[in-house]
């Protein structure tokens, strides 16, 4: 582990993940943490994680971005004390919350009752809810459900954002910390990491939190979930057909 991006979601974490990959780092972002490590994270969410767990989880990974890793940055840094820490921030708290809300709206639009037929989706939903509880004190997916009465508490989110950033600033070793806005581009990032500046433009991914539709459409996790939905629907169709056939044979023949 060489780089720990400690900024919360919606502080340019997708851009950071892409930028670090362009610089040659292997990166675990939100979905990689789910795809490869969600069982470990469920253990950590339950309060049973250890420094040795983090050391094992990330021994072959160069960098981590986004929650839940960003929220547990200090524990991960104990496992990798030589890693550098980057606190990604937004111009101001208002922009951060507005971006978070837009992404929440995108998730709400993408939700469909059929997703509940997929074990993969149920696993991802649990992971995401527990991540929200850890980082913000609220189950993220539950606040996205129109039928639920749980609503995102703006003041609570803002407080969580302030507290997290303050904790990083107060706790991270100053000689290993970069406070960074992705608008600053390559120069401060590459200087901090002591790497050559790429000739390509700095990436800006998921501006305004609008990549959710592509995620649900293209990511292997949700491709697998859709396949499970189709299988479940086929089984339900067969069961319904068998029921009506049995009903016809028993009562109408």
Helices and strands as residue ranges (DSSP letters): E 3-5, H 13-22, E 27-28, H 30-45, H 51-57, E 63-64, H 73-79, E 84-88, H 93-110, G 113-117, H 119-136, H 140-144, H 154-171, G 174-176, E 177-180, G 182-184, H 186-193, H 212-218, H 220-247, I 248-252
